[in-house]
Amino acid sequence: MVDAQEKKQESKGAISAKVQRRAARQKWKDQRKTERAQKKAVAAHHKRLQTKKTLKSMKQQKKKSDRLRDNKREPFFVRWFKFKH
């Protein structure tokens, strides 16, 4: 006997490729998370090593550089190739 409608069987290659992609993506996410955590830990360690006087100096220098950068013009190539109405 034959059923009126035969069931389609999915190819195992397509399923395994999907599973592989999913596993690779999860591995990439985990690796990215660990790398970010390591970078954050290194930055925290570097900051912890500084004295109070050094931290104050670093903070002042950052504020000064931000202030000076705010008044700069856009680079010439940005001005030249900017979309004009």
Sequence and secondary structure as in RCSB ss.txt:
>XXXX:A:sequence
MVDAQEKKQESKGAISAKVQRRAARQKWKDQRKTERAQKKAVAAHHKRLQTKKTLKSMKQQKKKSDRLRDNKREP
FFVRWFKFKH
>XXXX:A:secstr
   SS      HHHHHHHHHHHHHHHHHHHHHHHHHHHHHHHHHHHHHHS HHHHHHHHHHHHHHHHHHHT    
HHHHHTS   
